Amino acid sequence: MQRKTIAIILLVLGLAFVFGVFGIGKFQDPLLWIGWMPPWMDGFLGLPASSWLRITGIGEILLAILLLIPVRALQRIIVIFMSLHLLAVLTQTGWNDIAVRDIGLLLSCLSLLFLL
């Protein structure tokens, strides 16, 4: 197997794992995650922050699952959505250890986008 193929597989599996675990975590332990929801989302479009948390979790799980489908065009689209999601998160978290993690994930997404 070529090195590029191995890199793609590892990035796909790693990003799908992280997004899947984060998405599931929003259902398993919502109190851990609700504090990361920006205050302005509480009441946005008439929905409480807890609903937005579930919507975000569903979106992350869906992105993780769709990334595992081995269709390059689809994977490119999914990685773009993952990148946009991470950019949105980064605009809300400020500079901290979570931002450092998310920058690493964003760079992983962009690396995968260039490899696909």
Backbone atoms as SQL, in Angstrom:
CREATE TABLE atoms (id INTEGER PRIMARY KEY, chain TEXT, resi INTEGER, resn TEXT, atom TEXT, x REAL, y REAL, z REAL);
INSERT INTO atoms VALUES
  (1, 'A', 1, 'MET', 'N', 0.848, -1.178, 0.000),
  (2, 'A', 1, 'MET', 'CA', 0.000, 0.000, 0.000),
  (3, 'A', 1, 'MET', 'C', 0.895, 1.244, 0.000),
  (4, 'A', 2, 'GLN', 'N', 0.499, 2.243, -0.776),
  (5, 'A', 2, 'GLN', 'CA', 1.284, 3.461, -0.875),
  (6, 'A', 2, 'GLN', 'C', 1.153, 4.322, 0.372),
  (7, 'A', 3, 'ARG', 'N', 2.173, 5.109, 0.632),
  (8, 'A', 3, 'ARG', 'CA', 2.180, 5.970, 1.820),
  (9, 'A', 3, 'ARG', 'C', 1.026, 6.965, 1.804),
  (10, 'A', 4, 'LYS', 'N', 0.705, 7.517, 0.641),
  (11, 'A', 4, 'LYS', 'CA', -0.399, 8.473, 0.534),
  (12, 'A', 4, 'LYS', 'C', -1.713, 7.800, 0.915),
  (13, 'A', 5, 'THR', 'N', -1.914, 6.598, 0.459),
  (14, 'A', 5, 'THR', 'CA', -3.145, 5.859, 0.783),
  (15, 'A', 5, 'THR', 'C', -3.234, 5.600, 2.282),
  (16, 'A', 6, 'ILE', 'N', -2.126, 5.225, 2.890),
  (17, 'A', 6, 'ILE', 'CA', -2.104, 4.987, 4.333),
  (18, 'A', 6, 'ILE', 'C', -2.413, 6.284, 5.085),
  (19, 'A', 7, 'ALA', 'N', -1.835, 7.399, 4.630),
  (20, 'A', 7, 'ALA', 'CA', -2.093, 8.690, 5.273),
  (21, 'A', 7, 'ALA', 'C', -3.571, 9.051, 5.185),
  (22, 'A', 8, 'ILE', 'N', -4.174, 8.835, 4.028),
  (23, 'A', 8, 'ILE', 'CA', -5.607, 9.127, 3.852),
  (24, 'A', 8, 'ILE', 'C', -6.443, 8.268, 4.787),
  (25, 'A', 9, 'ILE', 'N', -6.153, 6.979, 4.834),
  (26, 'A', 9, 'ILE', 'CA', -6.916, 6.065, 5.689),
  (27, 'A', 9, 'ILE', 'C', -6.804, 6.480, 7.152),
  (28, 'A', 10, 'LEU', 'N', -5.589, 6.797, 7.602),
  (29, 'A', 10, 'LEU', 'CA', -5.390, 7.195, 8.995),
  (30, 'A', 10, 'LEU', 'C', -6.106, 8.506, 9.322),
  (31, 'A', 11, 'LEU', 'N', -6.058, 9.478, 8.420),
  (32, 'A', 11, 'LEU', 'CA', -6.755, 10.739, 8.654),
  (33, 'A', 11, 'LEU', 'C', -8.265, 10.546, 8.663),
  (34, 'A', 12, 'VAL', 'N', -8.770, 9.743, 7.738),
  (35, 'A', 12, 'VAL', 'CA', -10.215, 9.467, 7.699),
  (36, 'A', 12, 'VAL', 'C', -10.656, 8.795, 8.992),
  (37, 'A', 13, 'LEU', 'N', -9.946, 7.754, 9.394),
  (38, 'A', 13, 'LEU', 'CA', -10.317, 7.032, 10.617),
  (39, 'A', 13, 'LEU', 'C', -10.188, 7.922, 11.846),
  (40, 'A', 14, 'GLY', 'N', -9.108, 8.700, 11.920),
  (41, 'A', 14, 'GLY', 'CA', -8.904, 9.572, 13.073),
  (42, 'A', 14, 'GLY', 'C', -9.969, 10.647, 13.182),
  (43, 'A', 15, 'LEU', 'N', -10.274, 11.322, 12.081),
  (44, 'A', 15, 'LEU', 'CA', -11.286, 12.382, 12.116),
  (45, 'A', 15, 'LEU', 'C', -12.681, 11.816, 12.353),
  (46, 'A', 16, 'ALA', 'N', -12.985, 10.682, 11.737),
  (47, 'A', 16, 'ALA', 'CA', -14.289, 10.055, 11.969),
  (48, 'A', 16, 'ALA', 'C', -14.419, 9.651, 13.438),
  (49, 'A', 17, 'PHE', 'N', -13.357, 9.126, 14.015),
  (50, 'A', 17, 'PHE', 'CA', -13.376, 8.731, 15.422),
  (51, 'A', 17, 'PHE', 'C', -13.633, 9.929, 16.330),
  (52, 'A', 18, 'VAL', 'N', -12.862, 11.003, 16.120),
  (53, 'A', 18, 'VAL', 'CA', -12.996, 12.184, 16.978),
  (54, 'A', 18, 'VAL', 'C', -14.388, 12.799, 16.851),
  (55, 'A', 19, 'PHE', 'N', -14.844, 13.021, 15.630),
  (56, 'A', 19, 'PHE', 'CA', -16.165, 13.615, 15.455),
  (57, 'A', 19, 'PHE', 'C', -17.261, 12.690, 15.987),
  (58, 'A', 20, 'GLY', 'N', -17.105, 11.390, 15.779),
  (59, 'A', 20, 'GLY', 'CA', -18.091, 10.442, 16.299),
  (60, 'A', 20, 'GLY', 'C', -18.140, 10.434, 17.820),
  (61, 'A', 21, 'VAL', 'N', -16.989, 10.396, 18.459),
  (62, 'A', 21, 'VAL', 'CA', -16.934, 10.392, 19.924),
  (63, 'A', 21, 'VAL', 'C', -17.486, 11.695, 20.487),
  (64, 'A', 22, 'PHE', 'N', -17.130, 12.815, 19.881),
  (65, 'A', 22, 'PHE', 'CA', -17.653, 14.102, 20.352),
  (66, 'A', 22, 'PHE', 'C', -19.167, 14.168, 20.170),
  (67, 'A', 23, 'GLY', 'N', -19.654, 13.682, 19.039),
  (68, 'A', 23, 'GLY', 'CA', -21.093, 13.689, 18.795),
  (69, 'A', 23, 'GLY', 'C', -21.846, 12.820, 19.778),
  (70, 'A', 24, 'ILE', 'N', -21.354, 11.622, 20.011),
  (71, 'A', 24, 'ILE', 'CA', -21.984, 10.701, 20.963),
  (72, 'A', 24, 'ILE', 'C', -21.905, 11.273, 22.371),
  (73, 'A', 25, 'GLY', 'N', -20.780, 11.901, 22.693),
  (74, 'A', 25, 'GLY', 'CA', -20.593, 12.494, 24.018),
  (75, 'A', 25, 'GLY', 'C', -21.648, 13.535, 24.347),
  (76, 'A', 26, 'LYS', 'N', -22.128, 14.222, 23.346),
  (77, 'A', 26, 'LYS', 'CA', -23.151, 15.245, 23.575),
  (78, 'A', 26, 'LYS', 'C', -24.478, 14.637, 24.025),
  (79, 'A', 27, 'PHE', 'N', -24.670, 13.358, 23.755),
  (80, 'A', 27, 'PHE', 'CA', -25.865, 12.651, 24.221),
  (81, 'A', 27, 'PHE', 'C', -25.602, 11.911, 25.532),
  (82, 'A', 28, 'GLN', 'N', -24.401, 11.354, 25.674),
  (83, 'A', 28, 'GLN', 'CA', -24.073, 10.591, 26.878),
  (84, 'A', 28, 'GLN', 'C', -23.851, 11.476, 28.096),
  (85, 'A', 29, 'ASP', 'N', -23.232, 12.619, 27.897),
  (86, 'A', 29, 'ASP', 'CA', -22.921, 13.504, 29.012),
  (87, 'A', 29, 'ASP', 'C', -23.149, 14.960, 28.605),
  (88, 'A', 30, 'PRO', 'N', -24.410, 15.336, 28.375),
  (89, 'A', 30, 'PRO', 'CA', -24.687, 16.694, 27.877),
  (90, 'A', 30, 'PRO', 'C', -24.225, 17.798, 28.832),
  (91, 'A', 31, 'LEU', 'N', -24.197, 17.534, 30.129),
  (92, 'A', 31, 'LEU', 'CA', -23.759, 18.572, 31.075),
  (93, 'A', 31, 'LEU', 'C', -22.286, 18.940, 30.879),
  (94, 'A', 32, 'LEU', 'N', -21.503, 17.978, 30.419),
  (95, 'A', 32, 'LEU', 'CA', -20.093, 18.241, 30.138),
  (96, 'A', 32, 'LEU', 'C', -19.940, 19.170, 28.939),
  (97, 'A', 33, 'TRP', 'N', -20.858, 19.064, 27.990),
  (98, 'A', 33, 'TRP', 'CA', -20.734, 19.792, 26.724),
  (99, 'A', 33, 'TRP', 'C', -21.530, 21.094, 26.683),
  (100, 'A', 34, 'ILE', 'N', -22.600, 21.200, 27.452),
  (101, 'A', 34, 'ILE', 'CA', -23.490, 22.358, 27.338),
  (102, 'A', 34, 'ILE', 'C', -22.764, 23.667, 27.643),
  (103, 'A', 35, 'GLY', 'N', -21.758, 23.622, 28.482),
  (104, 'A', 35, 'GLY', 'CA', -21.005, 24.823, 28.811),
  (105, 'A', 35, 'GLY', 'C', -20.213, 25.380, 27.637),
  (106, 'A', 36, 'TRP', 'N', -19.985, 24.557, 26.623),
  (107, 'A', 36, 'TRP', 'CA', -19.261, 25.012, 25.443),
  (108, 'A', 36, 'TRP', 'C', -20.175, 25.649, 24.399),
  (109, 'A', 37, 'MET', 'N', -21.485, 25.557, 24.624),
  (110, 'A', 37, 'MET', 'CA', -22.418, 26.195, 23.684),
  (111, 'A', 37, 'MET', 'C', -22.377, 27.701, 23.922),
  (112, 'A', 38, 'PRO', 'N', -22.235, 28.499, 22.876),
  (113, 'A', 38, 'PRO', 'CA', -22.202, 29.952, 23.073),
  (114, 'A', 38, 'PRO', 'C', -23.531, 30.447, 23.636),
  (115, 'A', 39, 'PRO', 'N', -23.495, 31.395, 24.541),
  (116, 'A', 39, 'PRO', 'CA', -24.720, 31.886, 25.177),
  (117, 'A', 39, 'PRO', 'C', -25.764, 32.392, 24.180),
  (118, 'A', 40, 'TRP', 'N', -25.330, 32.949, 23.074),
  (119, 'A', 40, 'TRP', 'CA', -26.278, 33.498, 22.114),
  (120, 'A', 40, 'TRP', 'C', -27.137, 32.424, 21.453),
  (121, 'A', 41, 'MET', 'N', -26.707, 31.148, 21.523),
  (122, 'A', 41, 'MET', 'CA', -27.489, 30.075, 20.905),
  (123, 'A', 41, 'MET', 'C', -28.708, 29.699, 21.734),
  (124, 'A', 42, 'ASP', 'N', -28.678, 30.018, 23.032),
  (125, 'A', 42, 'ASP', 'CA', -29.828, 29.706, 23.884),
  (126, 'A', 42, 'ASP', 'C', -30.988, 30.621, 23.482),
  (127, 'A', 43, 'GLY', 'N', -32.001, 30.038, 22.860),
  (128, 'A', 43, 'GLY', 'CA', -33.144, 30.804, 22.378),
  (129, 'A', 43, 'GLY', 'C', -33.071, 31.140, 20.898),
  (130, 'A', 44, 'PHE', 'N', -31.912, 30.871, 20.250),
  (131, 'A', 44, 'PHE', 'CA', -31.777, 31.139, 18.822),
  (132, 'A', 44, 'PHE', 'C', -32.786, 30.295, 18.047),
  (133, 'A', 45, 'LEU', 'N', -33.547, 30.935, 17.196),
  (134, 'A', 45, 'LEU', 'CA', -34.626, 30.291, 16.429),
  (135, 'A', 45, 'LEU', 'C', -35.638, 29.599, 17.340),
  (136, 'A', 46, 'GLY', 'N', -35.749, 30.097, 18.565),
  (137, 'A', 46, 'GLY', 'CA', -36.732, 29.563, 19.504),
  (138, 'A', 46, 'GLY', 'C', -36.343, 28.247, 20.156),
  (139, 'A', 47, 'LEU', 'N', -35.091, 27.826, 19.987),
  (140, 'A', 47, 'LEU', 'CA', -34.645, 26.552, 20.564),
  (141, 'A', 47, 'LEU', 'C', -33.703, 26.800, 21.735),
  (142, 'A', 48, 'PRO', 'N', -33.837, 26.012, 22.795),
  (143, 'A', 48, 'PRO', 'CA', -32.900, 26.144, 23.917),
  (144, 'A', 48, 'PRO', 'C', -31.526, 25.588, 23.549),
  (145, 'A', 49, 'ALA', 'N', -30.534, 25.966, 24.334),
  (146, 'A', 49, 'ALA', 'CA', -29.167, 25.496, 24.091),
  (147, 'A', 49, 'ALA', 'C', -29.090, 23.976, 24.091),
  (148, 'A', 50, 'SER', 'N', -29.891, 23.313, 24.907),
  (149, 'A', 50, 'SER', 'CA', -29.859, 21.842, 24.954),
  (150, 'A', 50, 'SER', 'C', -30.281, 21.234, 23.617),
  (151, 'A', 51, 'SER', 'N', -31.212, 21.865, 22.937),
  (152, 'A', 51, 'SER', 'CA', -31.617, 21.370, 21.607),
  (153, 'A', 51, 'SER', 'C', -30.498, 21.577, 20.597),
  (154, 'A', 52, 'TRP', 'N', -29.850, 22.752, 20.673),
  (155, 'A', 52, 'TRP', 'CA', -28.727, 23.008, 19.773),
  (156, 'A', 52, 'TRP', 'C', -27.582, 22.042, 20.032),
  (157, 'A', 53, 'LEU', 'N', -27.407, 21.646, 21.289),
  (158, 'A', 53, 'LEU', 'CA', -26.379, 20.669, 21.626),
  (159, 'A', 53, 'LEU', 'C', -26.672, 19.337, 20.939),
  (160, 'A', 54, 'ARG', 'N', -27.929, 18.906, 20.989),
  (161, 'A', 54, 'ARG', 'CA', -28.309, 17.650, 20.331),
  (162, 'A', 54, 'ARG', 'C', -28.164, 17.758, 18.808),
  (163, 'A', 55, 'ILE', 'N', -28.557, 18.888, 18.250),
  (164, 'A', 55, 'ILE', 'CA', -28.420, 19.087, 16.802),
  (165, 'A', 55, 'ILE', 'C', -26.945, 19.024, 16.404),
  (166, 'A', 56, 'THR', 'N', -26.093, 19.662, 17.190),
  (167, 'A', 56, 'THR', 'CA', -24.658, 19.623, 16.932),
  (168, 'A', 56, 'THR', 'C', -24.135, 18.195, 17.025),
  (169, 'A', 57, 'GLY', 'N', -24.570, 17.462, 18.044),
  (170, 'A', 57, 'GLY', 'CA', -24.142, 16.074, 18.206),
  (171, 'A', 57, 'GLY', 'C', -24.562, 15.210, 17.026),
  (172, 'A', 58, 'ILE', 'N', -25.800, 15.380, 16.573),
  (173, 'A', 58, 'ILE', 'CA', -26.274, 14.625, 15.409),
  (174, 'A', 58, 'ILE', 'C', -25.434, 14.973, 14.188),
  (175, 'A', 59, 'GLY', 'N', -25.143, 16.273, 14.018),
  (176, 'A', 59, 'GLY', 'CA', -24.321, 16.697, 12.882),
  (177, 'A', 59, 'GLY', 'C', -22.933, 16.086, 12.920),
  (178, 'A', 60, 'GLU', 'N', -22.328, 16.054, 14.088),
  (179, 'A', 60, 'GLU', 'CA', -20.991, 15.478, 14.205),
  (180, 'A', 60, 'GLU', 'C', -21.004, 13.979, 13.933),
  (181, 'A', 61, 'ILE', 'N', -21.995, 13.296, 14.438),
  (182, 'A', 61, 'ILE', 'CA', -22.106, 11.848, 14.175),
  (183, 'A', 61, 'ILE', 'C', -22.316, 11.594, 12.693),
  (184, 'A', 62, 'LEU', 'N', -23.179, 12.376, 12.071),
  (185, 'A', 62, 'LEU', 'CA', -23.445, 12.233, 10.646),
  (186, 'A', 62, 'LEU', 'C', -22.189, 12.491, 9.822),
  (187, 'A', 63, 'LEU', 'N', -21.447, 13.544, 10.161),
  (188, 'A', 63, 'LEU', 'CA', -20.197, 13.816, 9.453),
  (189, 'A', 63, 'LEU', 'C', -19.220, 12.652, 9.597),
  (190, 'A', 64, 'ALA', 'N', -19.122, 12.094, 10.798),
  (191, 'A', 64, 'ALA', 'CA', -18.207, 10.971, 11.038),
  (192, 'A', 64, 'ALA', 'C', -18.583, 9.766, 10.179),
  (193, 'A', 65, 'ILE', 'N', -19.864, 9.450, 10.144),
  (194, 'A', 65, 'ILE', 'CA', -20.320, 8.294, 9.361),
  (195, 'A', 65, 'ILE', 'C', -20.098, 8.516, 7.870),
  (196, 'A', 66, 'LEU', 'N', -20.482, 9.699, 7.389),
  (197, 'A', 66, 'LEU', 'CA', -20.347, 9.985, 5.959),
  (198, 'A', 66, 'LEU', 'C', -18.897, 10.015, 5.508),
  (199, 'A', 67, 'LEU', 'N', -17.987, 10.441, 6.379),
  (200, 'A', 67, 'LEU', 'CA', -16.573, 10.465, 6.015),
  (201, 'A', 67, 'LEU', 'C', -16.039, 9.056, 5.750),
  (202, 'A', 68, 'LEU', 'N', -16.644, 8.058, 6.385),
  (203, 'A', 68, 'LEU', 'CA', -16.180, 6.671, 6.219),
  (204, 'A', 68, 'LEU', 'C', -16.604, 6.054, 4.888),
  (205, 'A', 69, 'ILE', 'N', -17.507, 6.693, 4.175),
  (206, 'A', 69, 'ILE', 'CA', -17.921, 6.182, 2.864),
  (207, 'A', 69, 'ILE', 'C', -16.793, 6.477, 1.875),
  (208, 'A', 70, 'PRO', 'N', -16.236, 5.442, 1.264),
  (209, 'A', 70, 'PRO', 'CA', -15.037, 5.632, 0.433),
  (210, 'A', 70, 'PRO', 'C', -15.327, 6.190, -0.967),
  (211, 'A', 71, 'VAL', 'N', -15.973, 7.341, -1.001),
  (212, 'A', 71, 'VAL', 'CA', -16.214, 8.051, -2.259),
  (213, 'A', 71, 'VAL', 'C', -15.510, 9.399, -2.126),
  (214, 'A', 72, 'ARG', 'N', -14.450, 9.583, -2.886),
  (215, 'A', 72, 'ARG', 'CA', -13.583, 10.747, -2.714),
  (216, 'A', 72, 'ARG', 'C', -14.339, 12.072, -2.807),
  (217, 'A', 73, 'ALA', 'N', -15.245, 12.201, -3.774),
  (218, 'A', 73, 'ALA', 'CA', -15.987, 13.460, -3.927),
  (219, 'A', 73, 'ALA', 'C', -16.811, 13.746, -2.670),
  (220, 'A', 74, 'LEU', 'N', -17.450, 12.722, -2.125),
  (221, 'A', 74, 'LEU', 'CA', -18.232, 12.875, -0.898),
  (222, 'A', 74, 'LEU', 'C', -17.319, 13.218, 0.274),
  (223, 'A', 75, 'GLN', 'N', -16.203, 12.534, 0.374),
  (224, 'A', 75, 'GLN', 'CA', -15.268, 12.790, 1.470),
  (225, 'A', 75, 'GLN', 'C', -14.747, 14.224, 1.432),
  (226, 'A', 76, 'ARG', 'N', -14.496, 14.753, 0.222),
  (227, 'A', 76, 'ARG', 'CA', -14.042, 16.144, 0.112),
  (228, 'A', 76, 'ARG', 'C', -15.095, 17.097, 0.681),
  (229, 'A', 77, 'ILE', 'N', -16.346, 16.862, 0.316),
  (230, 'A', 77, 'ILE', 'CA', -17.440, 17.709, 0.803),
  (231, 'A', 77, 'ILE', 'C', -17.553, 17.615, 2.320),
  (232, 'A', 78, 'ILE', 'N', -17.476, 16.409, 2.853),
  (233, 'A', 78, 'ILE', 'CA', -17.595, 16.201, 4.296),
  (234, 'A', 78, 'ILE', 'C', -16.450, 16.890, 5.030),
  (235, 'A', 79, 'VAL', 'N', -15.234, 16.778, 4.501),
  (236, 'A', 79, 'VAL', 'CA', -14.076, 17.420, 5.141),
  (237, 'A', 79, 'VAL', 'C', -14.225, 18.943, 5.121),
  (238, 'A', 80, 'ILE', 'N', -14.805, 19.475, 4.075),
  (239, 'A', 80, 'ILE', 'CA', -15.061, 20.918, 4.035),
  (240, 'A', 80, 'ILE', 'C', -16.046, 21.295, 5.135),
  (241, 'A', 81, 'PHE', 'N', -17.114, 20.508, 5.304),
  (242, 'A', 81, 'PHE', 'CA', -18.076, 20.780, 6.382),
  (243, 'A', 81, 'PHE', 'C', -17.436, 20.631, 7.758),
  (244, 'A', 82, 'MET', 'N', -16.585, 19.628, 7.922),
  (245, 'A', 82, 'MET', 'CA', -15.871, 19.466, 9.194),
  (246, 'A', 82, 'MET', 'C', -14.992, 20.688, 9.470),
  (247, 'A', 83, 'SER', 'N', -14.308, 21.155, 8.446),
  (248, 'A', 83, 'SER', 'CA', -13.440, 22.326, 8.599),
  (249, 'A', 83, 'SER', 'C', -14.253, 23.558, 8.980),
  (250, 'A', 84, 'LEU', 'N', -15.385, 23.751, 8.324),
  (251, 'A', 84, 'LEU', 'CA', -16.248, 24.892, 8.640),
  (252, 'A', 84, 'LEU', 'C', -16.781, 24.796, 10.065),
  (253, 'A', 85, 'HIS', 'N', -17.139, 23.584, 10.470),
  (254, 'A', 85, 'HIS', 'CA', -17.620, 23.373, 11.843),
  (255, 'A', 85, 'HIS', 'C', -16.522, 23.750, 12.846),
  (256, 'A', 86, 'LEU', 'N', -15.305, 23.290, 12.586),
  (257, 'A', 86, 'LEU', 'CA', -14.198, 23.603, 13.491),
  (258, 'A', 86, 'LEU', 'C', -13.883, 25.092, 13.499),
  (259, 'A', 87, 'LEU', 'N', -13.962, 25.742, 12.356),
  (260, 'A', 87, 'LEU', 'CA', -13.759, 27.192, 12.317),
  (261, 'A', 87, 'LEU', 'C', -14.814, 27.903, 13.157),
  (262, 'A', 88, 'ALA', 'N', -16.064, 27.450, 13.051),
  (263, 'A', 88, 'ALA', 'CA', -17.136, 28.047, 13.856),
  (264, 'A', 88, 'ALA', 'C', -16.868, 27.847, 15.345),
  (265, 'A', 89, 'VAL', 'N', -16.435, 26.649, 15.709),
  (266, 'A', 89, 'VAL', 'CA', -16.113, 26.370, 17.113),
  (267, 'A', 89, 'VAL', 'C', -14.982, 27.280, 17.584),
  (268, 'A', 90, 'LEU', 'N', -13.969, 27.435, 16.746),
  (269, 'A', 90, 'LEU', 'CA', -12.817, 28.260, 17.124),
  (270, 'A', 90, 'LEU', 'C', -13.190, 29.724, 17.325),
  (271, 'A', 91, 'THR', 'N', -14.220, 30.198, 16.648),
  (272, 'A', 91, 'THR', 'CA', -14.632, 31.592, 16.849),
  (273, 'A', 91, 'THR', 'C', -15.307, 31.783, 18.197),
  (274, 'A', 92, 'GLN', 'N', -15.696, 30.687, 18.861),
  (275, 'A', 92, 'GLN', 'CA', -16.449, 30.777, 20.106),
  (276, 'A', 92, 'GLN', 'C', -15.651, 30.384, 21.347),
  (277, 'A', 93, 'THR', 'N', -14.558, 29.655, 21.177),
  (278, 'A', 93, 'THR', 'CA', -13.873, 29.095, 22.351),
  (279, 'A', 93, 'THR', 'C', -12.826, 30.003, 22.964),
  (280, 'A', 94, 'GLY', 'N', -12.305, 30.931, 22.190),
  (281, 'A', 94, 'GLY', 'CA', -11.196, 31.724, 22.704),
  (282, 'A', 94, 'GLY', 'C', -9.907, 30.921, 22.659),
  (283, 'A', 95, 'TRP', 'N', -8.826, 31.507, 23.174),
  (284, 'A', 95, 'TRP', 'CA', -7.523, 30.829, 23.134),
  (285, 'A', 95, 'TRP', 'C', -7.327, 30.020, 24.405),
  (286, 'A', 96, 'ASN', 'N', -7.345, 28.701, 24.269),
  (287, 'A', 96, 'ASN', 'CA', -7.153, 27.798, 25.395),
  (288, 'A', 96, 'ASN', 'C', -6.726, 26.433, 24.865),
  (289, 'A', 97, 'ASP', 'N', -6.659, 25.441, 25.753),
  (290, 'A', 97, 'ASP', 'CA', -6.237, 24.114, 25.327),
  (291, 'A', 97, 'ASP', 'C', -7.214, 23.494, 24.336),
  (292, 'A', 98, 'ILE', 'N', -8.485, 23.824, 24.443),
  (293, 'A', 98, 'ILE', 'CA', -9.486, 23.311, 23.504),
  (294, 'A', 98, 'ILE', 'C', -9.237, 23.893, 22.114),
  (295, 'A', 99, 'ALA', 'N', -8.894, 25.174, 22.052),
  (296, 'A', 99, 'ALA', 'CA', -8.598, 25.810, 20.767),
  (297, 'A', 99, 'ALA', 'C', -7.375, 25.166, 20.116),
  (298, 'A', 100, 'VAL', 'N', -6.371, 24.844, 20.919),
  (299, 'A', 100, 'VAL', 'CA', -5.173, 24.194, 20.389),
  (300, 'A', 100, 'VAL', 'C', -5.554, 22.849, 19.773),
  (301, 'A', 101, 'ARG', 'N', -6.371, 22.081, 20.478),
  (302, 'A', 101, 'ARG', 'CA', -6.837, 20.798, 19.948),
  (303, 'A', 101, 'ARG', 'C', -7.602, 20.990, 18.641),
  (304, 'A', 102, 'ASP', 'N', -8.500, 21.967, 18.629),
  (305, 'A', 102, 'ASP', 'CA', -9.333, 22.182, 17.449),
  (306, 'A', 102, 'ASP', 'C', -8.527, 22.694, 16.255),
  (307, 'A', 103, 'ILE', 'N', -7.471, 23.458, 16.524),
  (308, 'A', 103, 'ILE', 'CA', -6.590, 23.881, 15.433),
  (309, 'A', 103, 'ILE', 'C', -5.892, 22.663, 14.838),
  (310, 'A', 104, 'GLY', 'N', -5.454, 21.748, 15.693),
  (311, 'A', 104, 'GLY', 'CA', -4.855, 20.503, 15.209),
  (312, 'A', 104, 'GLY', 'C', -5.828, 19.696, 14.372),
  (313, 'A', 105, 'LEU', 'N', -7.074, 19.621, 14.817),
  (314, 'A', 105, 'LEU', 'CA', -8.094, 18.910, 14.040),
  (315, 'A', 105, 'LEU', 'C', -8.371, 19.609, 12.714),
  (316, 'A', 106, 'LEU', 'N', -8.425, 20.944, 12.748),
  (317, 'A', 106, 'LEU', 'CA', -8.653, 21.708, 11.525),
  (318, 'A', 106, 'LEU', 'C', -7.519, 21.469, 10.527),
  (319, 'A', 107, 'LEU', 'N', -6.299, 21.497, 11.002),
  (320, 'A', 107, 'LEU', 'CA', -5.155, 21.230, 10.107),
  (321, 'A', 107, 'LEU', 'C', -5.194, 19.800, 9.577),
  (322, 'A', 108, 'SER', 'N', -5.664, 18.860, 10.377),
  (323, 'A', 108, 'SER', 'CA', -5.829, 17.483, 9.903),
  (324, 'A', 108, 'SER', 'C', -6.883, 17.416, 8.799),
  (325, 'A', 109, 'CYS', 'N', -7.973, 18.144, 8.987),
  (326, 'A', 109, 'CYS', 'CA', -9.029, 18.195, 7.957),
  (327, 'A', 109, 'CYS', 'C', -8.470, 18.781, 6.659),
  (328, 'A', 110, 'LEU', 'N', -7.737, 19.870, 6.776),
  (329, 'A', 110, 'LEU', 'CA', -7.196, 20.506, 5.581),
  (330, 'A', 110, 'LEU', 'C', -6.155, 19.606, 4.902),
  (331, 'A', 111, 'SER', 'N', -5.371, 18.892, 5.687),
  (332, 'A', 111, 'SER', 'CA', -4.418, 17.944, 5.117),
  (333, 'A', 111, 'SER', 'C', -5.139, 16.864, 4.335),
  (334, 'A', 112, 'LEU', 'N', -6.202, 16.327, 4.916),
  (335, 'A', 112, 'LEU', 'CA', -6.975, 15.294, 4.224),
  (336, 'A', 112, 'LEU', 'C', -7.593, 15.850, 2.949),
  (337, 'A', 113, 'LEU', 'N', -8.099, 17.064, 3.009),
  (338, 'A', 113, 'LEU', 'CA', -8.690, 17.684, 1.820),
  (339, 'A', 113, 'LEU', 'C', -7.666, 17.741, 0.680),
  (340, 'A', 114, 'PHE', 'N', -6.427, 18.106, 0.983),
  (341, 'A', 114, 'PHE', 'CA', -5.402, 18.186, -0.053),
  (342, 'A', 114, 'PHE', 'C', -4.963, 16.804, -0.548),
  (343, 'A', 115, 'LEU', 'N', -5.118, 15.785, 0.281),
  (344, 'A', 115, 'LEU', 'CA', -4.724, 14.426, -0.126),
  (345, 'A', 115, 'LEU', 'C', -5.809, 13.730, -0.963),
  (346, 'A', 116, 'LEU', 'N', -7.050, 14.150, -0.784),
  (347, 'A', 116, 'LEU', 'CA', -8.143, 13.478, -1.500),
  (348, 'A', 116, 'LEU', 'C', -8.198, 13.908, -2.967);
